[in-house]
Every structure is written in C-alpha cells, then in structure tokens.
C-alpha cells in the first residue's frame, strides 16, 4: 500500500463511527464477467478474482464489527449461463467448501441460504459439514446465498405455511409478518441494514426482497473483483450519514 493509499484509508476510517456499525450487511457480488472482459480474460478468471475479494471482504466485515454479512454468490437464474461458466463457478464453490475453513481460524460461523436441492449430494455433504464445523464460532456470521432467489424463497415459505394450514396446525389469523419471516431462509436473523451492489447496476436482482424492505441501498460503479476494504468503509460511512425513518417522519 502506497503512502497515498494509507492516507486515504486513514481518512476513510476517521469517517466511520465504530459505535454505529450496521448489524447486517448484504452484498451482491456483481461484475466478475465484465472485469475479465476488460482484461481480455475468460469469465472464470473474473470469478476466481471475485472469490478472492469475497475472502478479503469477509475478513474486513468481521474486523469492522458487522455481525452478519450475506453474500449473493449464485442465483436461481445463474443456471441459465453457459455450461462452462456454471461449471467453473461450481468448482470455485467446492474449493471454498474444501478450503475455506482453514482460513477462518474459528472466527466465523458459515451458513448457506437458498434451495440446496439443486446441488449434488457430495456438494450438499460438504455444505452441511462446513455449517456443522463452524456452528459454534462466535465472531460473526457469513451467509452464502446459493441457488437463491427471493421469489423462490418466499414461495417455499408460503408453501410451508399453506401445508401447516391444510393440516390444521395454523389458522388464517396466525399468519403474520413475523411468521413469514421465520419461514424464510434467514429466519432468526436481523433484516439487512445495508445492501451493497457494485458494478454500476441499480437493482436488487431478486435478492432479499422481503428482508430488505427498509434496508439502505448503496450502489457503485466499481466491479466486484476490484472492491476493497476502503469501498466497504465508504459504504458504511454513507449508511451512517442517512436518517433511517422506517416509513415514519
């Protein structure tokens, strides 16, 4: 890090109120393909660099005191991409399941949200192992959204409520916002305070649409592989300058 970069970093740190860190930050990891294209590299190179950024930002989130960080890693729509790209993404995910624990050093709990039924049994065994092996880690929680889509998540939640209603375990008046929230993949977790999307896109792309009803949104043109600790600090500092009224005055 150059002297100028160190100065900029210190200035950003000074802007952040470390007593008012958002509890839950969600991140849409977007721009890997465009990062690779700009460098005349295959798309899988962009995903590989994005995976490294994921590791760096996970660590930074814990250091900042964020309690929950949710990463949008693979959506229900991503299966439509070219076969080679999907296979390279799956290989990266498997590598994380195989090696990610070694880098955590008992600091973070890892959970996966989304419909895991689409993955192979060997993949799901690794996913369950990682969750079990980290469940007692107390530093912070990393949620990785795989085969995740908010509409799919809400549909699955409503389906489970409908099954309970059909079996006589629930009456119509029992269906509340709290019940629906508890049936979502993030049940028991606080809603995101801040949703970050790099890459210059200005949409949520089917990500945490129920949970993010009152989240603050932060968009930037930087592509995910270039996203740094300083960018996370910028997003948090901007979040802290906002007046969150949750629909009130």
Secondary structure, 3 states (H helix, E strand, C coil): CCHHHHHHHHHHHHHCCCCCCCCEEEEECCCHHHHHHHCCCCHHHHHHHHHHHHHHHHHHHHHHCCCEEEEEEEECCHHHCCHHHHHHHHHHHHHHHHHHHHHHCCCEEEEEECCHHHCCHHHHHHHHHHHHHHCCCCCEEEEEEEEECHHHHHHHHHHHHHHHHHCCCCCHHHCCHHHHHHHCCCCCCCCCCEEEECCCCCCCCCCCCCCCCCCEEEECCCCHHHCCHHHHHHHHHHHHCCCCCCCCC
